[in-house]
Amino acid sequence: MTSNTLTTTGPTPPTGEIVSRLLRTLGDPDPARGAEDITVVGADPLVPSVHRLADAMSAAIGVFGQQMAAVGEQRGHRRQRVEVRAEAAIDQLMATHHTTLSGRPLDVLLDDPTLLGNNDFHRARDGRWIFIITTYPHLRDAVASVLRCPLDKVGIARAAADWDAFTLEEAICARGGVACAVRTRDEWLAHPAGRYVTQRPVVEIERVGDGPVRPFEPIGEADEALTGVRVLDLTHVIAGPVATRLLAQFGADVLHLTRPDRPDPIPMIAMTGGGKRNAYCDLRDEHDRAAFHDALRDADVFVHAYRGLARHGASTEELVRRRPGLVTLEYHAWGADGPWGERGGFDQLACSATGFAVEEWTDRPSLPPTYLLNDYLAAYLGAAAVATVLRRRAAKGGSWRIRVTLAGVCHWVRELGLLAREDVLGLPRPGRAPLAALSTAMTDFGPLTEPATPFAYSDRAVPQPGRRSPLGSAALQWR
């Protein structure tokens, strides 16, 4: 495996062209008109990355804002133009670092901060690198069962050094954990999972069945674009919960479902739970499964980020059979049906697998200077796709499936082209201080300060996230 040798690319497309391509990928009926309504102020490079982080995120945010405005326009709102600031887009990628709860950073409020703090690249016996994740107790236990070492960075590093990287990757994944050996871009493109991911668009949209035309009802000027839209949210940190928070921000009634024995950390619920109600639901339980299917009868959208739902009668095919006209949004790490379809994954593992971490190389493989990338991009892209598909359903009916993969997002960013390393290395690394504005809201968990909404409309206030409520504080039913 090479270290920091970069594959040169041709001229990189301007942000406006990225926006136009995204609108066409989503199937917007008039992508030229949509692109006219989006302005991005600023551009890469803003941080020391060879990848176009700000341009990619700005385009995704702009398309999301424009698609929400398009829904609002169909329902009676005035046409809006969208302005995105590139600095605010970078802040969105770093939201977990810029967000505080009662003045405390989120990472110090976790039940066990070491679970997150142990996530890192480790050098293996064969000289390759591997990224190992212990974020949740069951993932920690999987790593412990393989490495049999003290679960701190020193212990993990010493134990990993006794393994070959690919062997360790397979061993941890076989125990139900998640890890990924670092690959170059060429290695990823030659890998079966890589070929599967790279042959697909960054957002896959498929009509999977018949369904009635469900035209939008008119709304008043004070109503938000998704008023009356019902969303069942079976997701966990971070892409899915942020996507459904965005839908809730624009008026959707979002009912977030959590398995009680696998909760997300409270700080994450505070950060991603704006405007949602939170109910417990374990699809392995007969009564919970019945309540879920009762709620499904009146749902417009189902968003999930779990593998194996078919075992519990919750595959997309089964759900659209029960609820014709349903729109499903699925988040996967590596693709639902590909060679790694049964393998879990996180943002950092997508960077490790796809060559991204090698291209960010300093003295070792590196994550982007924003730390996160795919989760937030996937959130905005998925939420934008939901708006587009609801517009399609309003005109043509049908049942629809949207799929977004973290590895696919990573590949999409790389396809935008690379910046010259000498042009970015001298830029300051982003830190706790944001590049743009923060906002503070009172929540049931205390005052929450986070990056402000990263775009503005020309003639309408962008809604703010709603109330954050604790897990299990709502019944599994619609209001």
Buried (B, 14 or more C-beta within 10 A) or exposed (E): BEEBEBEEEEEBBEBBEBBBBBBBBBBBEEBEEBBBBBBBEBEBBBBBBBBBBBBBBBBBBBBBBBBBBBBBBBBEBEBBBBBBBBBBBBBBBBBBBBBBBEEEBBBEBBEBBEBBBBBBBBBBEBEBBBBBBBBBEEBBBBBBEBBEBEBEBEBBBEBBEEBBBBBBBBBBBEBEBBBBBBBBBBBBBEBEBBEBBBEBBBBBBBBBBEBEEBEBEEBEEEBBBBBBBBBBBBBBBBBBBBBBBBBBBBBBBBBBBBBEEEBBBBBBBBBBBBBBBBBBBBBEBEEBBEBBBEBBEEBBBBBBBBBEBEEBEBBBEBBBEEBBBBBBBBBBBBBBEBBBBEBBBBBBBBBBBBBBBBBBBEEBBBBBBBBBBBBBBBBBBBBBBBBBBBBBBBEEBBBBBBBBBBBBBBBBBBBBBBBEBEEBEEBEEBEEEBBBEBEEBEBEBBEBBBBBBBBBBEEBEBBEBBBBBBBBEBEBEBE
